[in-house]
Amino acid sequence: MAKTMKESESKKGTKPKRSRAETERRLIDVAIDLIQRNGVLAGLNLREVAEGAGVNRGNIYHYFGSRQELLRAAINRRFEAMIETLTSGVKSTRFVTRRLEVFRLNNSNDSNDSKLRALLVLDGDDTVDPIPLYEAGLSLLRKDVIDGDIDRGHDLEALQVALSAALRGYRIFRLPYAKRVGIDPNELDERVSKILRTWLEAMAQ
C-alpha cells in the first residue's frame, strides 16, 4: 500500500523534500553564484537567494539568522575547499617554493575567499578574520627561519601580514590589473610571480 502511494506521488511529479543540510548548501551555492555574477559591491539580495534556492526568504533567517551569517557560511565553505587544495603537497616545501605555489594555486582557485571577506568588512562586520590559520602560518615561518630561508632579524608577524595582504589584494584586483596593463591575466601571473620570487629570496638576507 505504501509502495503504491509512493509510486502515485512519483507519477504526479512530487519532489522529494530536501534535508536541512541540502537546503543550506543550496542557499550558500546560490549566494556565491550571485556574488560572482553581480560583484561584491552589489551586495547580496536575500530575495534572489531564496528564489534561486527554491525556498522562501524565511528559510534564510531560520537557517542562518542573518545576511552576514549566510556570507560567513559561504566563506567557510569556500575556504575549506581552497585550503584542501593549497595544503595538498605544499606544506612540506621550502619557503620560496611554498609561497610561489600558494600564489599560483590561489589565483587559479575560484574560491573568492578574499572577495567574500572584503564584502563582510565593507558591510561593517568587525569580526572578520583577515588571516585564517594565522598561527599555523606563523609556525611555518618560524620553521623557515630555522631552515635558513628567512633571516632571524625579520619581524615574522609583519611578514605574515604583508604576505597575506599581497596575496589577497592581488586576488581581488587580478583581472582589473591585467586589463590596466593590457595583457592576459595568466601572463601577468607569471610576471608578478617572478617579482615575488625576488622578494621572497631576499628574506634570507
Contact map, one row per residue, 1 for C-alpha under 8 A:
1111100000000000000000000000000000000000000000000000000000000000000000000000000000000000000000000000000000000000000000000000000000000000000000000000000000000000000000000000000000000000000000000000000000000
1111110000000000000000000000000000000000000000000000000000000000000000000000000000000000000000000000000000000000000000000000000000000000000000000000000000000000000000000000000000000000000000000000000000000
1111111000000000000000000000000000000000000000000000000000000000000000000000000000000000000000000000000000000000000000000000000000000000000000000000000000000000000000000000000000000000000000000000000000000
1111111100000000000000000000000000000000000000000000000000000000000000000000000000000000000000000000000000000000000000000000000000000000000000000000000000000000000000000000000000000000000000000000000000000
1111111110000000000000000000000000000000000000000000000000000000000000000000000000000000000000000000000000000000000000000000000000000000000000000000000000000000000000000000000000000000000000000000000000000
0111111111000000000000000000000000000000000000000000000000000000000000000000000000000000000000000000000000000000000000000000000000000000000000000000000000000000000000000000000000000000000000000000000000000
0011111111100000000000000000000000000000000000000000000000000000000000000000000000000000000000000000000000000000000000000000000000000000000000000000000000000000000000000000000000000000000000000000000000000
0001111111110000000000000000000000000000000000000000000000000000000000000000000000000000000000000000000000000000000000000000000000000000000000000000000000000000000000000000000000000000000000000000000000000
0000111111111100000000000000000000000000000000000000000000000000000000000000000000000000000000000000000000000000000000000000000000000000000000000000000000000000000000000000000000000000000000000000000000000
0000011111111110000000000000000000000000000000000000000000000000000000000000000000000000000000000000000000000000000000000000000000000000000000000000000000000000000000000000000000000000000000000000000000000
0000001111111100000000000000000000000000000000000000000000000000000000000000000000000000000000000000000000000000000000000000000000000000000000000000000000000000000000000000000000000000000000000000000000000
0000000111111100000000000000000000000000000000000000000000000000000000000000000000000000000000000000000000000000000000000000000000000000000000000000000000000000000000000000000000000000000000000000000000000
0000000011111110000000000000000000000000000000000000000000000000000000000000000000000000000000000000000000000000000000000000000000000000000000000000000000000000000000000000000000000000000000000000000000000
0000000011111111000000000000000000000000000000000000000000000000000000000000000000000000000000000000000000000000000000000000000000000000000000000000000000000000000000000000000000000000000000000000000000000
0000000001001111100000000000000000000000000000000000000000000000000000000000000000000000000000000000000000000000000000000000000000000000000000000000000000000000000000000000000000000000000000000000000000000
0000000000000111110000000000000000000000000000000000000000000000000000000000000000000000000000000000000000000000000000000000000000000000000000000000000000000000000000000000000000000000000000000000000000000
0000000000000011111000000000000000000000000000000000000000000000000000000000000000000000000000000000000000000000000000000000000000000000000000000000000000000000000000000000000000000000000000000000000000000
0000000000000001111101100000000000000000000000000000000000000000000000000000000000000000000000000000000000000000000000000000000000000000000000000000000000000000000000000000000000000000000000000000000000000
0000000000000000111111100000000000000000000000000000000000000000000000000000000000000000000000000000000000000000000000000000000000000000000000000000000000000000000000000000000000000000000000000000000000000
0000000000000000011111110000000000000000000000000000000000000000000000000000000000000000000000000000000000000000000000000000000000000000000000000000000000000000000000000000000000000000000000000000000000000
0000000000000000001111111000000000000000000000000000000000000000000000000000000000000000000000000000000000000000000000000000000000000000000000000000000000000000000000000000000000000000000000000000000000000
0000000000000000011111111100000000000000000000000000000000000000000000000000000000000000000000000000000000000000000000000000000000000000000000000000000000000000000000000000000000000000000000000000000000000
0000000000000000011111111110000000000000000000000000100000000000000000000000000000000000000000000000000000000000000000000000000000000000000000000000000000000000000000000000000000000000000000000000000000000
0000000000000000000111111111000000000000000000000000000000000010000000000000000000000000000000000000000000000000000000000000000000000000000000000000000000000000000000000000000000000000000000000000000000000
0000000000000000000011111111100000000000000000000000000000000000000000000000000000000000000000000000000000000000000000000000000000000000000000000000000000000000000000000000000000000000000000000000000000000
0000000000000000000001111111110000000000000000000000100000000000000000000000000000000000000000000000000000000000000000000000000000000000000000000000000000000000000000000000000000000000000000000000000000000
0000000000000000000000111111111000000000000000001101100000010000000000000000000000000000000000000000000000000000000000000000000000000000000000000000000000000000000000000000000000000000000000000000000000000
0000000000000000000000011111111100000000000000000000000000000000000001101100000000000000000000000000000000000000000000000000000000000000000000000000000000000000000000000000000000000000000000000000000000000
0000000000000000000000001111111110000000000000000000000000000000000000000100000000000000000000000000000000000000000000000000000000000000000000000000000000000000000000000000000000000000000000000000000000000
0000000000000000000000000111111111000000000000001001100000000000000000000000000000000000000000000000000000000000000000000000000000000000000000000000000000000000000000000000000000000000000000000000000000000
0000000000000000000000000011111111100000000100001000000000000000000000100100000000000000000000000000000000000000000000000000000000000000000000000000000000000000000000000000000000000000000000000000000000000
0000000000000000000000000001111111110000000000000000000000000000000000000100000000000000000000000000000000000000000000000000000000000000000000000000000000000000000000000000000000000000000000000000000000000
0000000000000000000000000000111111111000000000000000000000000000000000000000000000000000000000000000000000000000000000000000000000000000000000000000000000000000000000000000000000000000000000000000000000000
0000000000000000000000000000011111111110000100001000000000000000000000000000000000000000000000000000000000000000000000000000000000000000000000000000000000000000000000000000000000000000000000000000000000000
0000000000000000000000000000001111111111011100000000000000000000000000000000000000000000000000000000000000000000000000000000000000000000000000000000000000000000000000000000000000000000000000000000000000000
0000000000000000000000000000000111111111000000000000000000000000000000000000000000000000000000000000000000000000000000000000000000000000000000000000000000000000000000000000000000000000000000000000000000000
0000000000000000000000000000000011111110000000000000000000000000000000000000000000000000000000000000000000000000000000000000000000000000000000000000000000000000000000000000000000000000000000000000000000000
0000000000000000000000000000000001111111010000000000000000000000000000000000000000000000000000000000000000000000000000000000000000000000000000000000000000000000000000000000000000000000000000000000000000000
0000000000000000000000000000000001111111111000000000000000000000000000000000000000000000000000000000000000000000000000000000000000000000000000000000000000000000000000000000000000000000000000000000000000000
0000000000000000000000000000000000110111111100000000000000000000000000000000000000000000000000000000000000000000001100100000000000000000000000000000000000000000000000000000000000000000000000000000000000000
0000000000000000000000000000000000000011111000000000000000000000000000000000000000000000000000000000000000000000000000100000000000000000000000000000000000000000000000000000000000000000000000000000000000000
0000000000000000000000000000000000100111111100000000000000000000000000000000000000000000000000000000000000000000000000000000000000000000000000000000000000000000000000000000000000000000000000000000000000000
0000000000000000000000000000000000100011111110000000000000000000000000000000000000000000000000000000000000000000000000100000000000000000000000000000000000000000000000000000000000000000000000000000000000000
0000000000000000000000000000001001100001011111001000000000000000001000000000000000000000000000000000000000000000000000000000000000000000000000000000000000000000000000000000000000000000000000000000000000000
0000000000000000000000000000000000000000001111111000000000000000000000000000000000000000000000000000000000000000000000000000000000000000000000000000000000000000000000000000000000000000000000000000000000000
0000000000000000000000000000000000000000000111111100000010010000001000000000000000000000000000000000000000000000000000000000000000000000000000000000000000000000000000000000000000000000000000000000000000000
0000000000000000000000000000000000000000000011111110000010000000000000000000000000000000000000000000000000000000000000000000000000000000000000000000000000000000000000000000000000000000000000000000000000000
0000000000000000000000000000000000000000000011111111000000000000000000000000000000000000000000000000000000000000000000000000000000000000000000000000000000000000000000000000000000000000000000000000000000000
0000000000000000000000000010011001000000000111111111100010000000000000000000000000000000000000000000000000000000000000000000000000000000000000000000000000000000000000000000000000000000000000000000000000000
0000000000000000000000000010000000000000000001111111111110110000000000000000000000000000000000000000000000000000000000000000000000000000000000000000000000000000000000000000000000000000000000000000000000000
0000000000000000000000000000000000000000000000111111111110000000000000000000000000000000000000000000000000000000000000000000000000000000000000000000000000000000000000000000000000000000000000000000000000000
0000000000000000000000000010010000000000000000011111111000000000000000000000000000000000000000000000000000000000000000000000000000000000000000000000000000000000000000000000000000000000000000000000000000000
0000000000000000000000100110010000000000000000001111111000000000000000000000000000000000000000000000000000000000000000000000000000000000000000000000000000000000000000000000000000000000000000000000000000000
0000000000000000000000000000000000000000000000000111111100000000000000000000000000000000000000000000000000000000000000000000000000000000000000000000000000000000000000000000000000000000000000000000000000000
0000000000000000000000000000000000000000000000000111111110100000000000000000000000000000000000000000000000000000000000000000000000000000000000000000000000000000000000000000000000000000000000000000000000000
0000000000000000000000000000000000000000000000000110011111110000000000000000000000000000000000000000000000000000000000000000000000000000000000000000000000000000000000000000000000000000000000000000000000000
0000000000000000000000000000000000000000000001101110001111111000000000000000000000000000000000000000000000000000000000000000000000000000000000000000000000000000000000000000000000000000000000000000000000000
0000000000000000000000000000000000000000000000000000000111111100000000000000000000000000000000000000000000000000000000000000000000000000000000000000000000000000000000000000000000000000000000000000000000000
0000000000000000000000000000000000000000000000000100001111111110000000000000000000000000000000000000000000000000000000000000000000000000000000000000000000000000000000000000000000000000000000000000000000000
0000000000000000000000000010000000000000000001000100000111111111111001000000000000000000000000000000000000000000000000000000000000000000000000000000000000000000000000000000000000000000000000000000000000000
0000000000000000000000000000000000000000000000000000000011111111111000000000000000000000000000000000000000000000000000000000000000000000000000000000000000000000000000000000000000000000000000000000000000000
0000000000000000000000000000000000000000000000000000000001111111100000000000000000000000000000000000000000000000000000000000000000000000000000000000000000000000000000000000000000000000000000000000000000000
0000000000000000000000010000000000000000000000000000000000111111100000000000000000000000000000000000000000000000000000000000000000000000000000000000000000000000000000000000000000000000000000000000000000000
0000000000000000000000000000000000000000000000000000000000011111111011000000000000000000000000000000000000000000000000000000000000000000000000000000000000000000000000000000000000000000000000000000000000000
0000000000000000000000000000000000000000000000000000000000011111111011000000000000000000000000000000000000000000000000000000000000000000000000000000000000000000000000000000000000000000000000000000000000000
0000000000000000000000000000000000000000000000000000000000011001111111000000000000000000000000000000000000000000000000000000000000000000000000000000000000000000000000000000000000000000000000000000000000000
0000000000000000000000000000000000000000000101000000000000011001111111100000000000000000000000000000000000000000000000000000000000000000000000000000000000000000000000000000000000000000000000000000000000000
0000000000000000000000000000000000000000000000000000000000000000011111110000000000000000000000000000000000000000000000010000100000000000000000000000000000000000000000000000000000000000000000000000000000000
0000000000000000000000000000000000000000000000000000000000000001111111111000000000000000000000000000000000000000000000000000000000000000000000000000000000000000000000000000000000000000000000000000000000000
0000000000000000000000000001000000000000000000000000000000010001111111111100000000000000000000000000000000000000000000000000000000000000000000000000000000000000000000000000000000000000000000000000000000000
0000000000000000000000000001001000000000000000000000000000000000001111111110000000000000000000000000000000000000000100010000000000000000000000000000000000000000000000000000000000000000000000000000000000000
0000000000000000000000000000000000000000000000000000000000000000000111111111000000000000000000000000000000000000000000000000000000000000000000000000000000000000000000000000000000000000000000000000000000000
0000000000000000000000000001000000000000000000000000000000000000000011111111100000000000000000000000000000000000000000000000000000000000000000000000000000000000000000000000000000000000000000000000000000000
0000000000000000000000000001101100000000000000000000000000000000000001111111110000000000000000000000000000000000000100000000000000000000000000000000000000000000000000000000000000000000000000000000000000000
0000000000000000000000000000000000000000000000000000000000000000000000111111111000000000000000000000000000000000100110000000000000000000000000000000000000000000000000000000000000000000000000000000000000000
0000000000000000000000000000000000000000000000000000000000000000000000011111111100000000000000000000000000000000000000000000000000000000000000000000000000000000000000000000000000000000000000000000000000000
0000000000000000000000000000000000000000000000000000000000000000000000001111111110000000000000000000000000000000000000000000000000000000000000000000000000000000000000000000000000000000000000000000000000000
0000000000000000000000000000000000000000000000000000000000000000000000000111111111000000000000000000000000000011100000000000000000000000000000000000000000000000000000000000000000000000000000000000000000000
0000000000000000000000000000000000000000000000000000000000000000000000000011111111100000000000000000000000000010100000000000000000000000000000000000000000000000000000000000000000000000000000000000000000000
0000000000000000000000000000000000000000000000000000000000000000000000000001111111110000000000000000000000000000000000000000000000000000000000000000000000000000000000000000000000000000000000000000000000000
0000000000000000000000000000000000000000000000000000000000000000000000000000111111111000000000000000000000000010000000000000000000000000000000000000000000000000000000000000000000000000000000000000000000000
0000000000000000000000000000000000000000000000000000000000000000000000000000011111111100000000000000000001001010000000000000000000000000000000000000000000000000000000000000000000000000000000000000000000000
0000000000000000000000000000000000000000000000000000000000000000000000000000001111111110000000000000000000000000000000000000000000000000000000000000000000000000000000000000000000000000000000000000000000000
0000000000000000000000000000000000000000000000000000000000000000000000000000000111111111000000000000000000000000000000000000000000000000000000000000000000000000000000000000000000000000000000000000000000000
0000000000000000000000000000000000000000000000000000000000000000000000000000000011111111000000000000000010000000000000000000000000000000000000000000000000000000000000000000000000000000000000000000000000000
0000000000000000000000000000000000000000000000000000000000000000000000000000000001111111110000000000010011000000000000000000000000000000000000000000000000000000000000000000000000000000000000000000000000000
0000000000000000000000000000000000000000000000000000000000000000000000000000000000111111111000000000000000000000000000000000000000000000000000000000000000000000000000000000000000000000000000000000000000000
0000000000000000000000000000000000000000000000000000000000000000000000000000000000011111111000000000000000000000000000000000000000000000000000000000000000000000000000000000000000000000000000000000000000000
0000000000000000000000000000000000000000000000000000000000000000000000000000000000000111111110000000000000000000000000000000000000000000000000000000000000000000000000000000000000000000000000000000000000000
0000000000000000000000000000000000000000000000000000000000000000000000000000000000000111111110000100110000000000000000000000000000000000000000000000000000000000000000000000000000000000000000000000000000000
0000000000000000000000000000000000000000000000000000000000000000000000000000000000000011111110000100000000000000000000000000000000000000000000000000000000000000000000000000000000000000000000000000000000000
0000000000000000000000000000000000000000000000000000000000000000000000000000000000000000111111000000000000000000000000000000000000000000000000000000000000000000000000000000000000000000000000000000000000000
0000000000000000000000000000000000000000000000000000000000000000000000000000000000000000111111101100000000000000000000000000000000000000000000000000000000000000000000000000000000000000000000000000000000000
0000000000000000000000000000000000000000000000000000000000000000000000000000000000000000000111111100000000000000000000000000000000000000000000010000100000000000000000000000000000000000000000000000000000000
0000000000000000000000000000000000000000000000000000000000000000000000000000000000000000000011111110000000000000000000000000000000000000000010010000100000000000000000000000000000000000000000000000000100000
0000000000000000000000000000000000000000000000000000000000000000000000000000000000000000000001111111000000000000000000000000000000000000000000000000100000000000000000000000000000000000000000000000100110000
0000000000000000000000000000000000000000000000000000000000000000000000000000000000000000000011111111100000000000000000000000000000000000000000000000000000000000000000000000000000000000000000000000000000000
0000000000000000000000000000000000000000000000000000000000000000000000000000000000000000011011111111110000000000000000000000000000000000000000000000000000000000000000000000000000000000000000000000000000000
0000000000000000000000000000000000000000000000000000000000000000000000000000000000000000000000111111111000000000000000000000000000000000000000000000000000000000000000000000000000000000000000000000000000000
0000000000000000000000000000000000000000000000000000000000000000000000000000000000000000000000011111111100000000000000000000000000000000000000000000000000000000000000000000000000000000000000001001100000000
0000000000000000000000000000000000000000000000000000000000000000000000000000000000000000010000001111111110000000000000000000000000000000000000000000000000000000000000000000000000000000000000000000000000000
0000000000000000000000000000000000000000000000000000000000000000000000000000000000000100010000000111111111000000000000000000000000000000000000000000000000000000000000000000000000000000000000000000000000000
0000000000000000000000000000000000000000000000000000000000000000000000000000000000000000000000000011111111100000000000000000000000000000000000000000000000000000000000100000000000000000000000001000000000000
0000000000000000000000000000000000000000000000000000000000000000000000000000000000000000000000000001111111110000000000000000000000000000000000000000000000000000000000000000000000000000000010001000000000000
0000000000000000000000000000000000000000000000000000000000000000000000000000000000001100000000000000111111111000000000000000000000000000000000000000000000000000000000000000000000000000000000000000000000000
0000000000000000000000000000000000000000000000000000000000000000000000000000000001000100000000000000011111111000000000000000000000000000000000000000000000000000000000000010000000000000000000000000000000000
0000000000000000000000000000000000000000000000000000000000000000000000000000000000000000000000000000001111111100000000000000000000000000000000000000000000000000000000000010000000000000000010000000000000000
0000000000000000000000000000000000000000000000000000000000000000000000000000000000000000000000000000000111111100000000000000000000000000000000000000000000000000000000000000000000000000000000000000000000000
0000000000000000000000000000000000000000000000000000000000000000000000000000000001000000000000000000000011111111000000000000000000000000000000000000000000000000000000000000000000000000000000000000000000000
0000000000000000000000000000000000000000000000000000000000000000000000000000000000000000000000000000000000111111000000000000000000000000000000000000000000000000000000000000000000000000000000000000000000000
0000000000000000000000000000000000000000000000000000000000000000000000000000011011000000000000000000000000001111100000000000000000000000000000000000000000000000000000000000000000000000000000000000000000000
0000000000000000000000000000000000000000000000000000000000000000000000000000010000000000000000000000000000001111111100000000000000000000000000000000000000000000000000000000000000000000000000000000000000000
0000000000000000000000000000000000000000000000000000000000000000000000000010011000000000000000000000000000000011111110000000000000000000000000000000000000000000000000000000000000000000000000000000000000000
0000000000000000000000000000000000000000000000000000000000000000000000000000000000000000000000000000000000000001111111000000000000000000000000000000000000000000000000011011000000000000000000000000000000000
0000000000000000000000000000000000000001000000000000000000000000000000000000000000000000000000000000000000000001111111100000000000000000000000000000000000000000000000000001000000000000000000000000000000000
0000000000000000000000000000000000000001000000000000000000000000000000100110000000000000000000000000000000000001111111110000000000000000000000000000000000000000000000000000000000000000000000000000000000000
0000000000000000000000000000000000000000000000000000000000000000000000000010000000000000000000000000000000000000111111111000000111000000000000000000000000000000000000000000000000000000000000000000000000000
0000000000000000000000000000000000000000000000000000000000000000000000000000000000000000000000000000000000000000011111111100000000000000000000000000000000000000000000000000000000000000000000000000000000000
0000000000000000000000000000000000000001101000000000000000000000000000000000000000000000000000000000000000000000001111111110000000000000000000000000000000000000000000000000000000000000000000000000000000000
0000000000000000000000000000000000000000000000000000000000000000000100100000000000000000000000000000000000000000000111111111100100000000000000000000000000000000000000000000000000000000000000000000000000000
0000000000000000000000000000000000000000000000000000000000000000000000000000000000000000000000000000000000000000000011111111110100000000000000000000000000000000000000000000000000000000000000000000000000000
0000000000000000000000000000000000000000000000000000000000000000000000000000000000000000000000000000000000000000000001111111100000000000000000000000000000000000000000000000000000000000000000000000000000000
0000000000000000000000000000000000000000000000000000000000000000000000000000000000000000000000000000000000000000000000111111100000000000000000000000000000000000000000000000000000000000000000000000000000000
0000000000000000000000000000000000000000000000000000000000000000000000000000000000000000000000000000000000000000000000011111110000000000000000000000000000000000000000000000000000000000000000000000000000000
0000000000000000000000000000000000000000000000000000000000000000000100000000000000000000000000000000000000000000000000011111111100000000000000000000000000000000000000000000000000000000000000000000000000000
0000000000000000000000000000000000000000000000000000000000000000000000000000000000000000000000000000000000000000000000001001111100000000000000000000000000000000000000000000000000000000000000000000000000000
0000000000000000000000000000000000000000000000000000000000000000000000000000000000000000000000000000000000000000000000000000111110000000000000000000000000000000000000000000000000000000000000000000000000000
0000000000000000000000000000000000000000000000000000000000000000000000000000000000000000000000000000000000000000000010011000111111000000000000000000000000000000000000000000000000000000000000000000000000000
0000000000000000000000000000000000000000000000000000000000000000000000000000000000000000000000000000000000000000000010000000001111110000000000000000000000000000000000000000000000000000000000000000000000000
0000000000000000000000000000000000000000000000000000000000000000000000000000000000000000000000000000000000000000000010000000000111110000000000000000000000000000000000000000000000000000000000000000000000000
0000000000000000000000000000000000000000000000000000000000000000000000000000000000000000000000000000000000000000000000000000000011111100000000000000000000000000100100000000000000000000000000000000000000000
0000000000000000000000000000000000000000000000000000000000000000000000000000000000000000000000000000000000000000000000000000000011111100000000000000000000000000000000000000000000000000000000000000000000000
0000000000000000000000000000000000000000000000000000000000000000000000000000000000000000000000000000000000000000000000000000000000111111100000000000000000000000000000000000000000000000000000000000000000000
0000000000000000000000000000000000000000000000000000000000000000000000000000000000000000000000000000000000000000000000000000000000111111110000000000000000000001000000000000000000000000000000000000000000000
0000000000000000000000000000000000000000000000000000000000000000000000000000000000000000000000000000000000000000000000000000000000001111111000000000000000000000000000000000000000000000000000000000000000000
0000000000000000000000000000000000000000000000000000000000000000000000000000000000000000000000000000000000000000000000000000000000001111111100000000000000000000000000000000000000000000000000000000000000000
0000000000000000000000000000000000000000000000000000000000000000000000000000000000000000000000000000000000000000000000000000000000001111111110000000000000000001000000000000000000000000000000000000000000000
0000000000000000000000000000000000000000000000000000000000000000000000000000000000000000000000000000000000000000000000000000000000000111111111000000000000011001000000000000000000000000000000000000000000000
0000000000000000000000000000000000000000000000000000000000000000000000000000000000000000000000000000000000000000000000000000000000000011111111100000000000000000000000000000000000000000000000000000000000000
0000000000000000000000000000000000000000000000000000000000000000000000000000000000000000000000000000000000000000000000000000000000000001111111110000000000000000000000000000000000000000000000000000000000000
0000000000000000000000000000000000000000000000000000000000000000000000000000000000000000000000100000000000000000000000000000000000000000111111111000010000010001000000000000000000000000000000000000000000000
0000000000000000000000000000000000000000000000000000000000000000000000000000000000000000000000000000000000000000000000000000000000000000011111111100000000010000000000000000000000000000000000000000000000000
0000000000000000000000000000000000000000000000000000000000000000000000000000000000000000000000000000000000000000000000000000000000000000001111111110000000000000000000000000000000000000000000000000000000000
0000000000000000000000000000000000000000000000000000000000000000000000000000000000000000000001100000000000000000000000000000000000000000000111111111110000000000000000000000000000000000000000000000000000000
0000000000000000000000000000000000000000000000000000000000000000000000000000000000000000000000000000000000000000000000000000000000000000000011111111111100000000000000000000000000000000000000000000000000000
0000000000000000000000000000000000000000000000000000000000000000000000000000000000000000000000000000000000000000000000000000000000000000000001111111110000000000000000000000000000000000000000000000000000000
0000000000000000000000000000000000000000000000000000000000000000000000000000000000000000000000000000000000000000000000000000000000000000000000111111110000000000000000000000000000000000000000000000000000000
0000000000000000000000000000000000000000000000000000000000000000000000000000000000000000000000000000000000000000000000000000000000000000000000011111111000000000000000000000000000000000000000000000000000010
0000000000000000000000000000000000000000000000000000000000000000000000000000000000000000000001110000000000000000000000000000000000000000000000011111111000000000000000000000000000000000000000000000000010110
0000000000000000000000000000000000000000000000000000000000000000000000000000000000000000000000000000000000000000000000000000000000000000000010011111111101000000000000000000000000000000000000000000000000111
0000000000000000000000000000000000000000000000000000000000000000000000000000000000000000000000000000000000000000000000000000000000000000000000001001111111000000000000000000000000000000000000000000000000111
0000000000000000000000000000000000000000000000000000000000000000000000000000000000000000000000000000000000000000000000000000000000000000000000001000011111000000000000000000000000000000000000000000000000000
0000000000000000000000000000000000000000000000000000000000000000000000000000000000000000000000000000000000000000000000000000000000000000000000000000001111100000000000000000000000000000000000000000000000000
0000000000000000000000000000000000000000000000000000000000000000000000000000000000000000000000000000000000000000000000000000000000000000000000000000011111110010000000000000000000000000000000000000000000100
0000000000000000000000000000000000000000000000000000000000000000000000000000000000000000000000000000000000000000000000000000000000000000000000000000000011111110000000000000000000000000000000000000000000000
0000000000000000000000000000000000000000000000000000000000000000000000000000000000000000000000000000000000000000000000000000000000000000010011000000000001111111000000000000000000000000000000000000000000000
0000000000000000000000000000000000000000000000000000000000000000000000000000000000000000000000000000000000000000000000000000000000000000010000000000000000111111100000000000000000000000000000000000000000000
0000000000000000000000000000000000000000000000000000000000000000000000000000000000000000000000000000000000000000000000000000000000000000000000000000000000111111110000000000000000000000000000000000000000000
0000000000000000000000000000000000000000000000000000000000000000000000000000000000000000000000000000000000000000000000000000000000000000000000000000000001111111111000000000000000000000000000000000000000000
0000000000000000000000000000000000000000000000000000000000000000000000000000000000000000000000000000000000000000000000000000000000000100110010000000000000011111111100000000000000000000000000000000000000000
0000000000000000000000000000000000000000000000000000000000000000000000000000000000000000000000000000000000000000000000000000000000100000000000000000000000001111111110000000000000000000000000000000000000000
0000000000000000000000000000000000000000000000000000000000000000000000000000000000000000000000000000000000000000000000000000000000000000000000000000000000000111111111000000000000000000000000000000000000000
0000000000000000000000000000000000000000000000000000000000000000000000000000000000000000000000000000000000000000000000000000000000000000000000000000000000000011111111100000000000000000000000000000000000000
0000000000000000000000000000000000000000000000000000000000000000000000000000000000000000000000000000000000000000000000000000000000100000000000000000000000000001111111110000000000000000000000000000000000000
0000000000000000000000000000000000000000000000000000000000000000000000000000000000000000000000000000000000000000000000000000000000000000000000000000000000000000111111111000000000000000000000000000000000000
0000000000000000000000000000000000000000000000000000000000000000000000000000000000000000000000000000000000000000000000000000000000000000000000000000000000000000011111111100000000000000000000000000000000000
0000000000000000000000000000000000000000000000000000000000000000000000000000000000000000000000000000001000000000000000000000000000000000000000000000000000000000001111111110000000000000000000000000000000000
0000000000000000000000000000000000000000000000000000000000000000000000000000000000000000000000000000000000000000010000000000000000000000000000000000000000000000000111111111000000000000000000000000000000000
0000000000000000000000000000000000000000000000000000000000000000000000000000000000000000000000000000000000000000010000000000000000000000000000000000000000000000000011111111100000000000000000000000000000000
0000000000000000000000000000000000000000000000000000000000000000000000000000000000000000000000000000000000000000000000000000000000000000000000000000000000000000000001111111110000000000000000000000000000000
0000000000000000000000000000000000000000000000000000000000000000000000000000000000000000000000000000000001100000010000000000000000000000000000000000000000000000000000111111110000000000000000000000000000000
0000000000000000000000000000000000000000000000000000000000000000000000000000000000000000000000000000000000000000011000000000000000000000000000000000000000000000000000011111111000000000000000000000000000000
0000000000000000000000000000000000000000000000000000000000000000000000000000000000000000000000000000000000000000000000000000000000000000000000000000000000000000000000001111111110000000000000000000000000000
0000000000000000000000000000000000000000000000000000000000000000000000000000000000000000000000000000000000000000000000000000000000000000000000000000000000000000000000000111111111000000100000000000000000000
0000000000000000000000000000000000000000000000000000000000000000000000000000000000000000000000000000000000000000000000000000000000000000000000000000000000000000000000000001111111100000100000000000000000000
0000000000000000000000000000000000000000000000000000000000000000000000000000000000000000000000000000000000000000000000000000000000000000000000000000000000000000000000000000111111110000000000000000000000000
0000000000000000000000000000000000000000000000000000000000000000000000000000000000000000000000000000000000000000000000000000000000000000000000000000000000000000000000000000111111111000000000000000000000000
0000000000000000000000000000000000000000000000000000000000000000000000000000000000000000000000000000000000000000000000000000000000000000000000000000000000000000000000000000011111111111100100000000000000000
0000000000000000000000000000000000000000000000000000000000000000000000000000000000000000000000000000000000000000000000000000000000000000000000000000000000000000000000000000001111111111100000000000000000000
0000000000000000000000000000000000000000000000000000000000000000000000000000000000000000000000000000000000000000000000000000000000000000000000000000000000000000000000000000000111111100000000000000000000000
0000000000000000000000000000000000000000000000000000000000000000000000000000000000000000000000000000000000000000000000000000000000000000000000000000000000000000000000000000000011111110000000000000000000000
0000000000000000000000000000000000000000000000000000000000000000000000000000000000000000000000000000000000000000000000000000000000000000000000000000000000000000000000000000000001111111000000000000000000000
0000000000000000000000000000000000000000000000000000000000000000000000000000000000000000000000000000000000000000000000000000000000000000000000000000000000000000000000000000000001101111101100000000000000000
0000000000000000000000000000000000000000000000000000000000000000000000000000000000000000000000000000000000000000000000000000000000000000000000000000000000000000000000000000000001100111111100000000000000000
0000000000000000000000000000000000000000000000000000000000000000000000000000000000000000000000000000000000000000000000000000000000000000000000000000000000000000000000000000011001100011111110000000000000000
0000000000000000000000000000000000000000000000000000000000000000000000000000000000000000000000000000000000000000000000000000000000000000000000000000000000000000000000000000000000000001111111000000000000000
0000000000000000000000000000000000000000000000000000000000000000000000000000000000000000000000000000000000000000000000000000000000000000000000000000000000000000000000000000000000000011111111100000000000000
0000000000000000000000000000000000000000000000000000000000000000000000000000000000000000000000000000000000000000000000000000000000000000000000000000000000000000000000000000000001000011111111110000000000000
0000000000000000000000000000000000000000000000000000000000000000000000000000000000000000000000000000000100100000000000000000000000000000000000000000000000000000000000000000000000000000111111111000000000000
0000000000000000000000000000000000000000000000000000000000000000000000000000000000000000000000000000000000000000000000000000000000000000000000000000000000000000000000000000000000000000011111111100000000000
0000000000000000000000000000000000000000000000000000000000000000000000000000000000000000000000000000000000000000000000000000000000000000000000000000000000000000000000000000000000000000001111111110000000000
0000000000000000000000000000000000000000000000000000000000000000000000000000000000000000000000000000000000000000000000000000000000000000000000000000000000000000000000000000000000000000000111111111000000000
0000000000000000000000000000000000000000000000000000000000000000000000000000000000000000000000000001001100000000000000000000000000000000000000000000000000000000000000000000000000000000000011111111100000000
0000000000000000000000000000000000000000000000000000000000000000000000000000000000000000000000000000000000000000000000000000000000000000000000000000000000000000000000000000000000000000000001111111110000000
0000000000000000000000000000000000000000000000000000000000000000000000000000000000000000000000000000000000000000000000000000000000000000000000000000000000000000000000000000000000000000000000111111111000000
0000000000000000000000000000000000000000000000000000000000000000000000000000000000000000000000000001000000000000000000000000000000000000000000000000000000000000000000000000000000000000000000011111111100000
0000000000000000000000000000000000000000000000000000000000000000000000000000000000000000000000010001000000000000000000000000000000000000000000000000000000000000000000000000000000000000000000001111111110000
0000000000000000000000000000000000000000000000000000000000000000000000000000000000000000000000000000000000000000000000000000000000000000000000000000000000000000000000000000000000000000000000000111111111000
0000000000000000000000000000000000000000000000000000000000000000000000000000000000000000000000000000000000000000000000000000000000000000000000000000000000000000000000000000000000000000000000000011111111100
0000000000000000000000000000000000000000000000000000000000000000000000000000000000000000000000110000000000000000000000000000000000000000000000000000000000000000000000000000000000000000000000000001111111110
0000000000000000000000000000000000000000000000000000000000000000000000000000000000000000000000010000000000000000000000000000000000000000000000000000100000000000000000000000000000000000000000000000111111110
0000000000000000000000000000000000000000000000000000000000000000000000000000000000000000000000000000000000000000000000000000000000000000000000000000000000000000000000000000000000000000000000000000011111111
0000000000000000000000000000000000000000000000000000000000000000000000000000000000000000000000000000000000000000000000000000000000000000000000000000111001000000000000000000000000000000000000000000001111111
0000000000000000000000000000000000000000000000000000000000000000000000000000000000000000000000000000000000000000000000000000000000000000000000000001111000000000000000000000000000000000000000000000000111111
0000000000000000000000000000000000000000000000000000000000000000000000000000000000000000000000000000000000000000000000000000000000000000000000000000011000000000000000000000000000000000000000000000000001111
